[in-house]
Amino acid sequence: MEHFVIVGGGAAGHQAARGILDVQPQARVSLVSREPQLPYDRPHLSKGFLASQSQEPALLAGHELYAEPGVERIGGAWVAEIDRQAARVQLDSGDSLAYDKLVLATGSRVRTLPAAIAQTPVHYLRTFEDALALRSRLIADAHVVVIGGGFIGLEVAAAARQRGCRVTVVEALGQLLARSGCEPLSRWVQALHVAQGVDIQLQVSVSAIERGPSGKTVVQTSAGPVLADLVVVGIGVQPNVELASACGLAVEDGIVVDSTCATTDASIFAAGEVTRYTVAHLGVRTRSESWTAAGEQGRAAGRAAAGDSLASYAEVPWLWSDQYSSAIQCLGLPALAHTYSFIGDVDADQWLALGWSQEDQLVCAIGANRNRDISAIRRSLKRNDALAEQYTATLASAKTTTGK
Ligand SMILES: Cc1cc2nc3c(=O)[nH]c(=O)nc-3n(C[C@H](O)[C@H](O)[C@H](O)COP(=O)(O)OP(=O)(O)OC[C@H]3O[C@@H](n4cnc5c(N)ncnc54)[C@H](O)[C@@H]3O)c2cc1C
């Protein structure tokens, strides 16, 4: 019987295990993960979890499979090396595991500030332990300084406001969500936070975070010092590609995979936030920082590794963010948009922006409280159906506007 080894116990690794068992219910599967917990829901950590009293992570659906006789979960363990010649992975405990098929689902880690800037402890948010530590500090009237105006930083800002904290968001660029949205979304999300009492500081850089008087922290910024009770840093992630590069797999800011999730070694597959894959609909390669993508690609990788010749993943990236009572969704790649057309008023609660390439191809859709539209567009792209006329009709208006 084949032995499948999965490295990584996030959404991608967990779904890979499910995918393998879909195809080979009796398969021998070993999942190695640094996390001691069963696979859990990461997006929940910056949303409901920060508002809750829960002392446990929200486990992923299907976690019962780790109690199955053929499935072994090795938690709290680290894979230090892959020996492709011998088809073995080496754990830092000294143990090693032989594999027939290997799935790399090693995800990402947070980008950290250099020690010369972060001279005193700051919070990051990636793991359950990070969320527990952060939540214990979100007490009424504490002043929280969030460095980074991306999705994670803004979700933390919203959760902190809801817990009665005072919040300042410091962003080096001239707009919030600069990487993942469009200019109207940046303005809209800024207004949303300002209305909730968040102090947003744009084009402000941080030069040092130092110990201040009476247990406070001083954040030295280009706009002057800010006194904080705690500092949360959300400045992006970097993919955990080191294992893959060290054993000679192709890596380009992510492990390169084809539509079957295979790497450049036919017995090694990869899935989730660590991969760079081709989005079939747009014909470009990307690395997606999205929960849904990680799970769907993980499932496909597991199925492909187990021999399902139809298993593939080449979907348009899609992610969502919940802040206060608003839902933001981004489908596709805003970086490819040349012009935008809009449905609804971008200064109101609900609107939809459609991003078009120079060749009039829909390359992204960004929605504020328009989840149904995003789902409809996503379904059309998935099935390769023509877009509904209500969306394509807006293209004419886009041609009268230019830029983003
Ligand atoms: C706080 C937070 C909120 C988020 N909110 C949203 C959201 O609202 N919407 C959305 O679409 N996305 C969101 N995301 C992003 C989404 O959660 C990720 O894209 C997704 O979890 C990636 O899953 P993954 O399995 O690829 O990687 P990960 O979840 O990073 O899992 C990687 C796993 O690999 C393990 N690992 C790595 N290297 C090794 C090794 N050498 N040995 C052993 N184990 C190893 C890690 O410990 C981990 O278990 C959020 C992320 C965070 C952190």
The ligand as an ORCA input file, in Angstrom:
! r2SCAN-3c Opt
* xyz 0 1
  C      -5.387     35.697     11.139
  C      -5.645     35.310      9.712
  C      -6.851     35.646      9.121
  C      -7.106     35.297      7.795
  N      -8.295     35.637      7.237
  C      -8.573     35.255      5.974
  C      -9.826     35.557      5.384
  O     -10.678     36.209      5.993
  N     -10.069     35.133      4.131
  C      -9.149     34.425      3.416
  O      -9.419     34.048      2.268
  N      -7.942     34.126      3.933
  C      -7.631     34.526      5.201
  N      -6.419     34.222      5.749
  C      -5.432     33.496      4.927
  C      -5.665     31.990      5.019
  O      -5.899     31.632      6.354
  C      -4.445     31.277      4.477
  O      -4.306     31.630      3.127
  C      -4.553     29.774      4.609
  O      -4.742     29.431      5.962
  C      -3.312     29.105      4.085
  O      -3.407     27.731      4.362
  P      -2.174     26.771      4.110
  O      -2.601     25.427      4.579
  O      -1.681     26.924      2.732
  O      -1.003     27.324      5.048
  P      -0.919     27.448      6.619
  O      -2.232     27.630      7.232
  O       0.157     28.459      6.863
  O      -0.398     26.019      7.084
  C       0.936     25.623      6.903
  C       1.235     24.512      7.866
  O       2.525     23.997      7.588
  C       3.254     23.816      8.799
  N       4.667     23.763      8.447
  C       5.368     24.612      7.664
  N       6.619     24.175      7.499
  C       6.705     23.007      8.176
  C       7.753     22.060      8.387
  N       8.956     22.209      7.835
  N       7.505     20.988      9.164
  C       6.275     20.798      9.725
  N       5.234     21.651      9.540
  C       5.461     22.746      8.775
  C       2.775     24.986      9.633
  O       3.078     24.813     10.982
  C       1.278     24.917      9.319
  O       0.667     23.891     10.059
  C      -6.120     34.588      7.055
  C      -4.888     34.270      7.654
  C      -4.656     34.623      8.967
  C      -3.331     34.273      9.600
*
